Amino acid sequence: MILKRILRVYLIVGKTFGKWISPIITGILILFLRIIVFGGRILDHLIFPRIRKPLKGPIVIVGNPRSGTTFLHRFLINSGFGVGSQLWQMVYPSVTIQKMIKPFLPIMEYISPARHHSTEAHQTSLTSIETDDVSLLFRFFDGFFLYGFFLSFDEEDLFDWVDPKIRDTSNRDFDWFESMWNRNLISNKGDRYIGKLFSLSGNLPAFLDRFPDAKILYMIRDPLSVIPSGLSLVTGVLDKKFGFWSLNENIRKRFIDRLYNALIELLNRFHDDWVQGRIDKDKVLIVQFDTMMFNFESLMEEIMNFTGVDSTDELRNNIKSTAENQRRYKSNHTYNLEKFGLTEEKIRKDCENIYHTFLD
C-alpha cells in the first residue's frame, strides 16, 4: 500500500507542479533516512528498555488547525506540564540517533523542509514543538498531512485513503504514537507526554479505547475564523514551495474545495461523536479559543484541575504574564473568505451543528 501512495503522489507532483526529478532524489534520501532510523530503533530496544513500557496518562490536544492548538501545546510543555516532540525528533524517532545528531541541529536547519512553512501563520523550525500528526507522514507516508498537501490535488478525490471510517489504521497509528512518545519521554527526560493530534477529531473514541487514562483538551474556535485560516496556512506553504496561486484556476478550486470539505468533516465528526455519546466526556475538556485569548488565567486553572497538575509560584507568574500578552495579541496572519470562494453563509450552514452545540 505504501508503494501505491508513493507512486500516486509522484504522479500528482509531476502532473500538477511539473516536478519529476526532484521527488526521485527526495525519495532516495528518505529511503536512506529510513534505513538509518530502523537501525537506531533496534539499538533503542537494547539500550533503553523503558520504551517497551505502556504509556501512562498522556495529555493530548485535539482540534482543527488554526484553533489555538499550537499555542496551548507549546505553552503547556514550556510550563512543565509534560514533554512533547520537536520536529526533528519526529524525523529521527530513535533515542540513539537523536543523541548522535543533536549537536548538528544548527547546520541541519539550513536543509530543513520547515523553511517552506508560511511563517505568518505558523512559525516552525526543526527544534519547535509540532503536531504529532506529521510523524505519520514521515513514518508511513500516510495520514491527513499526505491528503492535505498532496492527495487533494488528484483528479480523483482520495479522502477515502485517510478516512478512518473507510480505511481504519488506528492500531498501526496508535502503536506508532506510543512507541515514538515513549522514546521522546526518554530523550526529553519527562514523565508525562503532551501530544497534539488534529486528526483525532475524526477518531477520538478509538483513541480513548486504546489510552483510557488519556486527558483530551479539545479546542473549538469560530469556523468563520478557523476554516479560512486553515486554508490559508496550507496554501501558503504550497505557494512558497510550488507557487500554488500560479496554478490553473480549476486545479486550485478543486484542491480548496476538497480541503474545505475535509476540515468541515473533522469538525462534524467530533460533534457527532460528542452528542451521540461515543466519547467519554469525563476525559475531555472543551477549550474555547476566545476564553484562551481573553480569560487565560481561569482557563489554566480549569486545565490544571482537569489534568491533575499542581500549581507553583513560577507557573502562576507565567500564566499571569501570558494572560496579559494574550489580551494584547494580534496575529499578522491575514486571510479572507473571497480568496477561497467561500461566504459566511456557506460556512455557517455547513457548521450549523458546531455553532449550536459549542458556540451559541
Secondary structure by P-SEA (a helix, b strand, c coil): caaaaaaaaaaaaaaacccccaaaaaaaaaaaaaaaaaaaaaaaaaccccccccccbbbbbbcccccaaaaaaaaaaaacccccccaaaaacccaaaaaacccccccccccccccccccccccccccccccaaaaaaaacccccccccccccccccccccccccccccaaaaaaaaaaaaaaaaaaaacccbbbbbbccccccaaaaaaacccbbbbbbbcccccaaaaaaaaaaaaaaaccccccccaaaaaaaaaaaaaaaaaaaaaaaaaaaacccccccbbbbbcccccccaaaaaaaaaaaacccccaaaaaaaaaaaaaaaaccccbbbbcccccccaaaaaaaaaaaaacccc
